[in-house]
């Protein structure tokens, strides 16, 4: 049975605090001090207003607020130093193991990133060369995560092709000239005006130059999508080639792209198929 023992030398708690008092001994005859703990459910209050509708009293401690009595071991200086030395070795080994795991993980990540950038060097370099704000934001995400999707590759290549096309675009014809154009229709938009609707046509010739027409006529094979008041007209065949005769009205630049504006178009009956 536990009982009192007479301390002949200084005793210490496990955390290094010196014990002042008369120790007891446990069943193994080791010096301890018994300590009353608080109830872990009510924190020593014995109950709570949160339980007033089902009974205020804590069911765990029966209202006493007390938890179990625990024994805190006490140690002589030599034993405590030995325990601390053993714990220090364990802590050092644990820290070394953690450092090794972290180093291995970081090395693996670095290797994966290096492999990713080596594999995707061409598309990353292409994206950097575009100097486009949207592409730059996308590229930052790609670099941060060292990952790229097929869709992102498609967007970068599409943007690069569009920039190359715009840089290579030229004006067509001379202002005032009435001539024949062979084009594909890329976009058509409806605008409401004071005297009715106008339709903006964006077209490309065989050299990928942009031909633009704004007027009351609707060119090409298009259809209405839903209500006739919809802004966009649907192009039935994006690859359809058709011919028309029009007057070169002006040469202008839009967002760095050379565009040829035409007026009074008249479609040619024997359009290319």
LOLUMPA-844532 format. One record per residue (C-alpha): x, y, z; residue number from 1; residue in one letter. Coordinates in steps of 0.25 Angstrom, whole numbers, plus 2048, in hexadecimal, padded with zeros to 3 digits. Example, Ala and Ser with C-alpha at 12.3 -4.5 7.8 and 13.67 -1.06 7.14 Angstrom:
<atoms>
+-----+-----+-----+-----+------+
:  xx :  yy :  zz : seq : type :
+-----+-----+-----+-----+------+
: 831 : 7EE : 81F :   1 :    A :
: 837 : 7FC : 81D :   2 :    S :
+-----+-----+-----+-----+------+
</atoms>
This chain:
<atoms>
+-----+-----+-----+-----+------+
:  xx :  yy :  zz : seq : type :
+-----+-----+-----+-----+------+
: 800 : 800 : 800 :   1 :    X :
: 805 : 80E : 7FD :   2 :    X :
: 80A : 815 : 80A :   3 :    X :
: 813 : 821 : 80E :   4 :    X :
: 822 : 820 : 80D :   5 :    X :
: 82D : 828 : 812 :   6 :    X :
: 835 : 830 : 808 :   7 :    X :
: 844 : 830 : 80A :   8 :    X :
: 847 : 837 : 7FE :   9 :    X :
: 841 : 841 : 7F4 :  10 :    X :
: 836 : 83C : 7EB :  11 :    X :
: 831 : 842 : 7DE :  12 :    X :
: 825 : 842 : 7D5 :  13 :    X :
: 827 : 83C : 7C7 :  14 :    X :
: 827 : 84A : 7C1 :  15 :    X :
: 833 : 84E : 7CA :  16 :    X :
: 82B : 856 : 7D5 :  17 :    X :
: 830 : 853 : 7E3 :  18 :    X :
: 827 : 84C : 7EC :  19 :    X :
: 824 : 852 : 7FA :  20 :    X :
: 81D : 84A : 804 :  21 :    X :
: 81B : 83C : 809 :  22 :    X :
: 81B : 831 : 7FE :  23 :    X :
: 813 : 825 : 7FE :  24 :    X :
: 816 : 817 : 7F8 :  25 :    X :
: 80E : 80F : 7EE :  26 :    X :
: 80C : 800 : 7ED :  27 :    X :
: 81A : 7FE : 7E8 :  28 :    X :
: 820 : 807 : 7F3 :  29 :    X :
: 824 : 812 : 7EA :  30 :    X :
: 822 : 821 : 7EF :  31 :    X :
: 816 : 828 : 7EA :  32 :    X :
: 80C : 833 : 7ED :  33 :    X :
: 7FD : 831 : 7EB :  34 :    X :
: 7F5 : 83B : 7E5 :  35 :    X :
: 7E6 : 83E : 7E4 :  36 :    X :
: 7E2 : 841 : 7D5 :  37 :    X :
: 7D6 : 849 : 7D0 :  38 :    X :
: 7CB : 842 : 7C9 :  39 :    X :
: 7CE : 842 : 7BA :  40 :    X :
: 7C0 : 844 : 7B6 :  41 :    X :
: 7BB : 850 : 7BF :  42 :    X :
: 7C9 : 856 : 7C2 :  43 :    X :
: 7C7 : 855 : 7D1 :  44 :    X :
: 7BA : 85D : 7D1 :  45 :    X :
: 7B1 : 851 : 7D4 :  46 :    X :
: 7A7 : 855 : 7C9 :  47 :    X :
: 7A3 : 85F : 7BF :  48 :    X :
: 798 : 868 : 7BA :  49 :    X :
: 799 : 861 : 7AD :  50 :    X :
: 793 : 855 : 7B3 :  51 :    X :
: 788 : 85C : 7BB :  52 :    X :
: 77D : 856 : 7B2 :  53 :    X :
: 782 : 848 : 7B5 :  54 :    X :
: 787 : 84A : 7C3 :  55 :    X :
: 792 : 854 : 7C6 :  56 :    X :
: 79B : 849 : 7CE :  57 :    X :
: 7A7 : 843 : 7C6 :  58 :    X :
: 7A4 : 834 : 7C4 :  59 :    X :
: 7B3 : 831 : 7C4 :  60 :    X :
: 7B7 : 836 : 7D2 :  61 :    X :
: 7A9 : 836 : 7D8 :  62 :    X :
: 7AA : 845 : 7DB :  63 :    X :
: 7B7 : 844 : 7E3 :  64 :    X :
: 7C0 : 84A : 7D8 :  65 :    X :
: 7CA : 840 : 7DC :  66 :    X :
: 7D2 : 837 : 7D2 :  67 :    X :
: 7DB : 82B : 7D5 :  68 :    X :
: 7E6 : 82C : 7DF :  69 :    X :
: 7F4 : 82B : 7D8 :  70 :    X :
: 802 : 828 : 7DC :  71 :    X :
: 80D : 831 : 7D8 :  72 :    X :
: 81A : 82A : 7D8 :  73 :    X :
: 826 : 830 : 7DF :  74 :    X :
: 834 : 82E : 7DC :  75 :    X :
: 842 : 830 : 7E2 :  76 :    X :
: 84C : 839 : 7DA :  77 :    X :
: 854 : 82E : 7D4 :  78 :    X :
: 847 : 826 : 7CF :  79 :    X :
: 841 : 833 : 7C9 :  80 :    X :
: 84E : 836 : 7C2 :  81 :    X :
: 84E : 828 : 7BC :  82 :    X :
: 840 : 829 : 7B8 :  83 :    X :
: 843 : 837 : 7B1 :  84 :    X :
: 84F : 831 : 7AA :  85 :    X :
: 847 : 826 : 7A5 :  86 :    X :
: 83C : 82F : 7A0 :  87 :    X :
: 845 : 838 : 79A :  88 :    X :
: 84B : 82D : 792 :  89 :    X :
: 83D : 829 : 78D :  90 :    X :
: 83A : 837 : 78A :  91 :    X :
: 846 : 839 : 782 :  92 :    X :
: 844 : 82C : 77A :  93 :    X :
: 835 : 830 : 777 :  94 :    X :
: 83A : 83D : 773 :  95 :    X :
: 845 : 837 : 76A :  96 :    X :
: 83A : 82D : 764 :  97 :    X :
: 831 : 839 : 761 :  98 :    X :
: 83C : 841 : 75B :  99 :    X :
: 840 : 835 : 752 : 100 :    X :
: 831 : 833 : 74E : 101 :    X :
: 82F : 842 : 74B : 102 :    X :
: 83C : 842 : 743 : 103 :    X :
: 838 : 835 : 73B : 104 :    X :
: 82B : 83B : 738 : 105 :    X :
: 831 : 849 : 734 : 106 :    X :
: 83B : 842 : 72B : 107 :    X :
: 82F : 83A : 725 : 108 :    X :
: 827 : 846 : 722 : 109 :    X :
: 833 : 84D : 71C : 110 :    X :
: 836 : 842 : 713 : 111 :    X :
: 827 : 841 : 70F : 112 :    X :
: 827 : 850 : 70C : 113 :    X :
: 835 : 84F : 704 : 114 :    X :
: 82F : 844 : 6FC : 115 :    X :
: 822 : 84C : 6F9 : 116 :    X :
: 829 : 859 : 6F5 : 117 :    X :
: 833 : 851 : 6EC : 118 :    X :
: 827 : 849 : 6E6 : 119 :    X :
: 81F : 856 : 6E4 : 120 :    X :
: 82A : 860 : 6E1 : 121 :    X :
: 825 : 863 : 6D3 : 122 :    X :
: 817 : 867 : 6D7 : 123 :    X :
: 81B : 86F : 6E3 : 124 :    X :
: 825 : 877 : 6DA : 125 :    X :
: 81A : 879 : 6D0 : 126 :    X :
: 810 : 87E : 6DB : 127 :    X :
: 81B : 887 : 6E1 : 128 :    X :
: 81D : 88D : 6D3 : 129 :    X :
: 80F : 891 : 6D1 : 130 :    X :
: 80F : 89C : 6DB : 131 :    X :
: 800 : 89B : 6DD : 132 :    X :
: 7FA : 89E : 6EB : 133 :    X :
: 7F0 : 892 : 6EA : 134 :    X :
: 7FB : 888 : 6E6 : 135 :    X :
: 805 : 88E : 6F0 : 136 :    X :
: 7FA : 88B : 6FB : 137 :    X :
: 7F8 : 87D : 6F6 : 138 :    X :
: 807 : 87B : 6F5 : 139 :    X :
: 809 : 87F : 704 : 140 :    X :
: 800 : 874 : 708 : 141 :    X :
: 807 : 86A : 6FF : 142 :    X :
: 814 : 86E : 705 : 143 :    X :
: 80F : 86E : 713 : 144 :    X :
: 809 : 860 : 712 : 145 :    X :
: 813 : 85A : 708 : 146 :    X :
: 807 : 855 : 701 : 147 :    X :
: 800 : 858 : 6F3 : 148 :    X :
: 7F3 : 853 : 6ED : 149 :    X :
: 7F1 : 850 : 6DE : 150 :    X :
: 7E7 : 85B : 6DE : 151 :    X :
: 7F1 : 865 : 6E3 : 152 :    X :
: 7FB : 860 : 6D8 : 153 :    X :
: 7F0 : 862 : 6CE : 154 :    X :
: 7ED : 870 : 6D3 : 155 :    X :
: 7FC : 874 : 6D3 : 156 :    X :
: 7FE : 86F : 6C5 : 157 :    X :
: 7F1 : 875 : 6C0 : 158 :    X :
: 7F5 : 883 : 6C6 : 159 :    X :
: 802 : 882 : 6BF : 160 :    X :
: 7FC : 87E : 6B2 : 161 :    X :
: 7F3 : 88A : 6B3 : 162 :    X :
: 7FE : 894 : 6B6 : 163 :    X :
: 806 : 88E : 6AB : 164 :    X :
: 7FA : 890 : 6A1 : 165 :    X :
: 7F8 : 89E : 6A6 : 166 :    X :
: 806 : 8A2 : 6A4 : 167 :    X :
: 807 : 89C : 696 : 168 :    X :
: 7F9 : 8A2 : 692 : 169 :    X :
: 7F9 : 8AD : 687 : 170 :    X :
: 7F0 : 8B6 : 680 : 171 :    X :
: 7E9 : 8B1 : 674 : 172 :    X :
: 7E6 : 8BA : 668 : 173 :    X :
: 7E7 : 8C9 : 666 : 174 :    X :
: 7DD : 8D2 : 66C : 175 :    X :
: 7D1 : 8D5 : 662 : 176 :    X :
: 7D4 : 8C8 : 65A : 177 :    X :
: 7C8 : 8BF : 658 : 178 :    X :
: 7CD : 8B1 : 657 : 179 :    X :
: 7CA : 8A2 : 65A : 180 :    X :
: 7CC : 89C : 667 : 181 :    X :
: 7CD : 88D : 66B : 182 :    X :
: 7CB : 88B : 67A : 183 :    X :
: 7C6 : 883 : 685 : 184 :    X :
: 7BD : 889 : 68F : 185 :    X :
: 7C2 : 889 : 69E : 186 :    X :
: 7B8 : 891 : 6A6 : 187 :    X :
: 7AC : 899 : 6A3 : 188 :    X :
: 7A5 : 8A2 : 6AE : 189 :    X :
: 798 : 8AA : 6AD : 190 :    X :
: 797 : 8B9 : 6B2 : 191 :    X :
: 78B : 8C1 : 6B4 : 192 :    X :
: 78B : 8CF : 6AE : 193 :    X :
: 782 : 8DA : 6AB : 194 :    X :
: 77E : 8D6 : 69D : 195 :    X :
: 77E : 8C7 : 6A0 : 196 :    X :
: 788 : 8BB : 6A2 : 197 :    X :
: 796 : 8BB : 69E : 198 :    X :
: 79F : 8AF : 69D : 199 :    X :
: 7AE : 8AE : 69F : 200 :    X :
: 7B5 : 8A4 : 697 : 201 :    X :
: 7C3 : 89F : 69A : 202 :    X :
: 7C9 : 897 : 68F : 203 :    X :
: 7D6 : 891 : 68B : 204 :    X :
: 7DC : 890 : 67D : 205 :    X :
: 7E5 : 884 : 678 : 206 :    X :
: 7F1 : 88C : 67E : 207 :    X :
: 7EA : 88D : 68B : 208 :    X :
: 7E8 : 89C : 68A : 209 :    X :
: 7DC : 8A2 : 691 : 210 :    X :
: 7D1 : 8A8 : 688 : 211 :    X :
: 7C6 : 8AF : 690 : 212 :    X :
: 7B9 : 8B4 : 68B : 213 :    X :
: 7AE : 8BB : 693 : 214 :    X :
: 7A1 : 8BD : 68D : 215 :    X :
: 792 : 8B9 : 68B : 216 :    X :
: 795 : 8AD : 683 : 217 :    X :
: 798 : 89F : 689 : 218 :    X :
: 7A3 : 898 : 681 : 219 :    X :
: 7A6 : 889 : 681 : 220 :    X :
: 79E : 87D : 686 : 221 :    X :
: 799 : 881 : 694 : 222 :    X :
: 78C : 87E : 69C : 223 :    X :
: 786 : 885 : 6A8 : 224 :    X :
: 788 : 87E : 6B6 : 225 :    X :
: 77B : 87F : 6BE : 226 :    X :
: 774 : 88C : 6BD : 227 :    X :
: 777 : 895 : 6B1 : 228 :    X :
: 77C : 8A0 : 6BB : 229 :    X :
: 788 : 898 : 6C0 : 230 :    X :
: 795 : 8A0 : 6BE : 231 :    X :
: 79D : 894 : 6B7 : 232 :    X :
: 799 : 88D : 6AA : 233 :    X :
: 79D : 87F : 6A9 : 234 :    X :
: 7A6 : 87B : 69E : 235 :    X :
: 7A1 : 86E : 698 : 236 :    X :
: 7AF : 86A : 692 : 237 :    X :
: 7BC : 871 : 698 : 238 :    X :
: 7C4 : 86B : 68D : 239 :    X :
: 7BB : 86F : 681 : 240 :    X :
: 7C2 : 878 : 677 : 241 :    X :
: 7B9 : 882 : 66F : 242 :    X :
: 7BC : 88D : 665 : 243 :    X :
: 7B7 : 89B : 665 : 244 :    X :
: 7BA : 8A8 : 65E : 245 :    X :
: 7BC : 8B4 : 666 : 246 :    X :
: 7C3 : 8C2 : 667 : 247 :    X :
: 7CF : 8C4 : 66F : 248 :    X :
: 7CA : 8CF : 678 : 249 :    X :
: 7D6 : 8D1 : 682 : 250 :    X :
: 7E2 : 8CB : 688 : 251 :    X :
: 7E3 : 8CB : 697 : 252 :    X :
: 7EA : 8C5 : 6A3 : 253 :    X :
: 7E2 : 8BE : 6AF : 254 :    X :
: 7EA : 8BA : 6BB : 255 :    X :
: 7F7 : 8B9 : 6B2 : 256 :    X :
: 7F0 : 8B1 : 6A7 : 257 :    X :
: 7EF : 8B7 : 699 : 258 :    X :
: 7E1 : 8B6 : 694 : 259 :    X :
: 7DA : 8B9 : 686 : 260 :    X :
: 7CD : 8BF : 687 : 261 :    X :
: 7C3 : 8BD : 67B : 262 :    X :
: 7B6 : 8C3 : 677 : 263 :    X :
: 7AA : 8BF : 66E : 264 :    X :
: 7AD : 8B0 : 66D : 265 :    X :
: 7A6 : 8A8 : 663 : 266 :    X :
: 7A7 : 899 : 664 : 267 :    X :
: 7AC : 891 : 658 : 268 :    X :
: 7A2 : 886 : 654 : 269 :    X :
: 7AD : 87B : 651 : 270 :    X :
: 7B3 : 87B : 65F : 271 :    X :
: 7BF : 871 : 661 : 272 :    X :
: 7BB : 864 : 668 : 273 :    X :
+-----+-----+-----+-----+------+
</atoms>
